[in-house]
Amino acid sequence: MVKLPLVKGVLNYISEDNISFSTPGHKAGKGFISTHEGEELYKELVKCDLTEVEGLDNLHNPKGIIKAAQEKLSQFYGSRSSYFLVNGSTSGNLAMIFSAFNEGDKVIVERNCHKSIFNGIILRKLRPVYIKNKINHKFDAPLSIDEEHFLNIIKENQDAKGIIITYPNYYGVCSNLKFIVNEARKRNMKVLVDAAHGAHFGAAKALPENPLKLGADMAVMSSHKTLPSLTQTAFLHVGEGMRVERVELYLKMFLSTSPSYMLMCSMDYARYYLEHKGKQDYERLINIAEKYRAKINGIEGVHILGIEDLIEENNSLDPTRYVINIEKGYSAGALSDYLRKNKIQPEMNDGQNVILIFSPFNEEEDFKKLYEVLKKCDLNELKTDSCNILNHNIPKSMLIPYEVIDKEAEYIELQESEGRICAESIIPYPPGVPLVNIGEVIDDNTINAINYYIDNKIDVIGVLRGKKNYNVKVIKA
């Protein structure tokens, strides 16, 4: 076993019997053994690691069992057609962008989007116009798009071919997608949705609605994040009005030519589970989560966000995750470490919030332990200097992102970078929203914001620390 460090590390983690409040949604296999059908798959899972052998089917030209499974998927989600993604949501986002837009198209994009969206914009040679994310300063988190900014952007850019939105974001917050779709329809724009964290939406009344039902033209969902499906699995859904043959062309380009039936079977099961047990199981989960949210909110110094805490009245919130906000002056990172020491695995944290993701395979005992562990937490051990997330304006764009790739670049001192064009996006984490993207001009406000995050010991991606100074990558003059 010593010769297999990866295997040893994974098996050691499993043996510690951690409570998983993170992805994947099957929660260490519990989602598979929760039904007779899932248990059959679980027992034979490794044997299902097949490809296009005689008697099965071909993901790139489905005519039999894959075709039948994808048709059931489409019927359940209400799409024109749906597809299994064996390369994760990243491959779906790329296929979605390439099939919806042509080279040189202008697109309106949520600033706080996944890096695969940025990559798709570069590869497709699109011209992005960004929507600001509104910062909730009470909870120090980017909880939604700025709707006023969105309306200004869409009115000023009526030649844009589409809008790309994240629904929900990492905090479980859903922008008013119906409103966005209606505004897009007035201008003949497509709406593409990265719904990686929303594969379970619509399964119960208390959950936000499935984006296809709200009029999205296309949506990508990571089945593995919230459903009983293996990591690396996702769905792509296509709405009415899209050219299916064009979508399928790009899927063949971005998906592996050796798709494992092990992955595809888990996706088929995830749909089956949601269709047959989703409503009752999610209602039970939401009731438990609400019960313990009320109990945890009685603990001094911590607060789990609810719908009443959102800025925009028409936003919705996924009740199957907790955003645990800790009072300013204390560290959410330290709280995450404390939870891990007590064998509770959170999904992620920023400076003030710890995010936990549930699925129906989390039992009430899991929530009870979380409550007890939080109740015993000594906040004095979590003290830190306060650092607020800045509501930073989007810098001026000088080059389309794809134009930067072939330009010669150099590293220069941060303090000398004013007026230069950024060659590597600069992103403080938290919150994960770019201060400046490639092709944009680094201005004085950007430099001040970067220094602010550095001074407050926030990790800033795209900034290198030299012997004496901090350096950034810019287009060579």
Secondary structure by P-SEA (a helix, b strand, c coil): ccccaaaaaaaaaaaacccccccccccccccccccaaaaaaaaaccccccccccccccccccccaaaaaaaaaaaaacccbbbbbcccaaaaaaaaaaaacccbbbbbbcccccaaaaaaaaaabbbbbbbbbbbccccccccccaaaaaaaaaaacccccbbbbbcccccccccaaaaaaaaaaaabbbbbbccccccccccccccccccccccccbbbbccccccccccccbbbbbcccccaaaaaaaaaacccccccaaaaaaaaaaaaaaaccaaaaaaaaaaaaaaaaaaaaacccbbbbccccccccccccccccccccccccccaaaaaaaaaaacbbbccccccbbbbbbcccccaaaaaaaaaaaaacccccbbbbbbbbbbccccccccccccccccbbbbccccccccccccbbbbbcccccccccccccccaaaaaaaaaaaaaccccccccccccbbbbbcccc
